[in-house]
Amino acid sequence: MKQDRNVNHGEFIKLFASVQPALHRFICSLLPHFGEAEDILQEVAVTSWEKFSSYDPEKSFQSWVFGIAKNKVMHSKRRFARTQNLMNEAFELKAEEYFHDQTMDFIEERQDALNNCVNDLDENQQKILHLRYKDKLQSDHIGEKLKRSAEQVRTQLCRLRSVLKTCIKNKMTGA
């Protein structure tokens, strides 16, 4: 029995050596990277060696080995696709986390700058902003409280917004 095995393996080596160049070209045609093709060729050699006892000598050895190669390539592509999907998901999560953190940092920095800029205003300016944005009063109601016209209140709010916008920009850019 041991001699049959040696004869079969000698036959295998002879058959495999005769198809190896064509097999290598076939695998290269299915894969984009030469190094990966080399790895698949080695896997095909090992698998066909291990399964040689199931090979039917009445059929084409080249077709049999090419079938094994095709299966190995397809398995490699599926494995690569799964890896790529996992990597893409990981990159997306990292990017989302990064931009979320950056956005939150930006919002906090902007809020801090706004608070500092409001604190730099005089008491009357702060009071108008407080009535408009905290108490949510309209210009005419603010005007009644401060004994001014609604138009004067709107003009002052417009100027204050402009002053705050410039102040925030300067604080955030370090100017």
Secondary structure by P-SEA (a helix, b strand, c coil): caaaaaaaaaaaaaaaaaaaaaaaaaaaaacccaaaaaaaaaaaaaaaaaacccccccccaaaaaaaaaaaaaaaaaaaaaaaaaaaaaaaaaaaaaaaaaaaaaaaaaaaaaaaaaaaaccaaaaaaaaacccccccaaaaaaaacccaaaaaaaaaaaaaaaaaaaaaaaacc
